[in-house]
Amino acid sequence: MFVRSYLRASTDDQDATRARNALESFAADHGVVIASEYVENVSGAKLERPELMRLLKDAKQGDVLLVEQVDRLSRLTEGDWLKLRAMIEDKGVLVVALDLPTSHGALKPQALDDFTARMFKAINAMMLDMLAAVARKDYEDRRRRAAEGIAKAKADGKYKGRPVDLKQHETIRKLLGAGLSWNAVQDAVKCGRGTIATVAKQIKDEQAA
């Protein structure tokens, strides 16, 4: 059995590898070894995630996609979740999540008779759908509360926005000025492309002034 772990965090300042030890301990407890690891910092609300897509491209029938929680795999809208689920099913990949006990049996499929295996598969699919829906609702609730908080802070004259990392911006300026590509800058500074875009626009506006 080939187990592929998927570790994701939403932003560049979060540690996507935080759950690595938990996944490795879980795998060891179930008598399997994680053979391949895919790590990325990108929102779970996006369907097109480079490392997740690479995992599915690499995967073979019967491989296990191991995640800490279902929300690491999906905070997608219903339509996008159905697309991702179809991609997973077409590849014959088995999703195992630490927070989804009904999925753990996939690590020892030979221990189940055909009828029981089919029942567990049906139950797991239903639970996976449910947790994906819960993850999406949590994502939408967080965004709504954040927007409400910002609106209130603005109304009270207290909103200042996220503080700018001037040192980081200066480094990006130097690297862009040296002719480095956005990908190279992102790798060197460990920042999001949105930050690079902000600095690039500032440079362009200054040059046009």
N, C-alpha and C positions, 0 to 999 in steps of 0.2 A: 504494500500500500504506500503510495507516494503522497506525503502530506505537505501542503504548501500553506505557509502562514501569511496572513495579510495584516499589516499594521498601518493604521492611518491616524493622523491628527489633522484638525481643520486648518490650523494656521502655522506659519513658519516658526513662530516663537513657542510652539508646543512640541513636546517630545513624542514623536510618533512611535519610538521604540520602547516607550514606557511599559507596555504589556509583554515585552519579549520574555521575561523571566516567568511570568504567569503561564504563557502559552507553552514554553518549554517544559515546565513542571507538569502541566496538564498532560502533555504528550507522553512524558516519561511515566506518569501514573497509569496511563492507558496502554503502555507497552509499544508505543510507536515513536518515531524520530521525525522531527521536522527536517525535511530534505531541501526545502527551498523557501526563501523569505522575500517578501515584497513589501517595501516601505515607501510611504509617500505622505506629504503634507498637502492635503487638498480637501475641500468640503465634501462631506458625504451626501450633500444635496445635489452634487453633480454626477451625472451618469458617466461622462467621459473622463475617467481617471486613468492616466497612463500606466501606472503599475498594476492596477486591477485588471485593465485590459490586457496587459502583458501576461499576467497570471493566467487569465482565461485562454489566451492564445497558446501558452506553453502547456496547459493542462491536457491530460489524457483521460479517457473513460475510467471512472472509478477513483480518480484522484480526490483527495480531501482538501477543501478550502477551510482553513482553521482561522477563526477570529475570536477576539476576546468577548465582544458583544455584537449583537446584530446591528446596532447603530454604527459600528465601525464599517460595516458593509453597506448599509443603506440608511440615508435620511431623505430618500427620494420621494417625489410625487408618486401617486399610484401608477400613472402611465409609465414613468421611467422605471419604477420597481418591476412592473410586469415585463418590461423589455430586458432588464438585467436578469430576472429570474428565468426568462426564456433562454437567454444566452448560457446561463449556468446549466440548465436542464439539457440543452442541445449538446453541450460538451460532456454530459454525464458526470459532472462534478458534484460531490457530496459536501454540503455546507455543515460544518460543525462549529458551534459557538459555545463558549464556556457558560453563557447565561441561558442556554437553551438545552436543558437536560435531555429532551427527547431526541436531540441530534447526536448524543454521545454514542449511541449504539452503532453508528456508522463506522466507528473505529474497530468494531468486532462483528462485522456482518455475518461471518461464518457461524456465530453462536446462535443465530435466529433461524427458525424454520421459515419457509416461504410465506405462509399466511401472516405470521407475526411480523416478518420483515416488511411486508406490504402495509400492514396496519401502522407500524411505526413510521413508515415513509409518509403515509397520508396524514397522520397526526403531526409529524414534524413540519410538513409543508404548510399546514394550517397555522401552526404556531409561529412559523417563520414569517408568514404573511401578517399575522397579528402584531408581532414585535416590530416589523418594518413599518407598519401603520403607526404604532405608538412612537417610534423614533421620529417619524415625519412630524407628528403632532407636537412632540417635544421641541423639535427644531423650529416650527412655526410659532409656538408659544414664546420661545426664547427671543425670536426676532421681534415679535409684537411687543413684548415687555421692554426690550431694549429701545425700540422706536418710541414707545410711550415715555420712557425715562428721559430720552434725549429731548423729546418735544416739551416735556415739563421743565427740564433744565434750561432750555432755550427761552421758554416763557418767563422763567424766573431770572433770566439773565446770568445763569451760572454755567452754561455749557461752554466748554473750552475745546472740546474735541480731543483726539489722541495726541499727546505731545510728540513733536517731531524729533527724531534721533539725528541731530545735526552732524555728529561724527560719522554716522552711517551714510548720510546723504553726501557728505564731502568725499567719502571713499568711493561712492558710486560715481560721483562727478569725475574723479580722477581716472577711474577705470574706463568710463565711457569716453573720456577725452583721449585715452591711450588707444582707443579703437577696439576695445574688447566688445564682443557680442553680448546681447542681453543674457543669453544662457551662461556665458562665462562669468559675467558679473554676478548672476544669481548664485552660481556655485561658489564663487569666492566670498561673497558677502553673507550668504545664507539669508536672503530676504525674498519677499514676494515680488512678482513681476509688476504688481501695482505700484510698489515703492519705486522701482526702476522707472516706470512710466511717468510718475510724478516728477522725479528728478530730470528725466529727459525733456519733459515739457517745460520745466523751469529754464533749462539750458536753451531750449529753442526760443522761448519768449525773450530771454535776455539777449540772444543773438539778433532777434528781430527788432528789438527796441532801438 
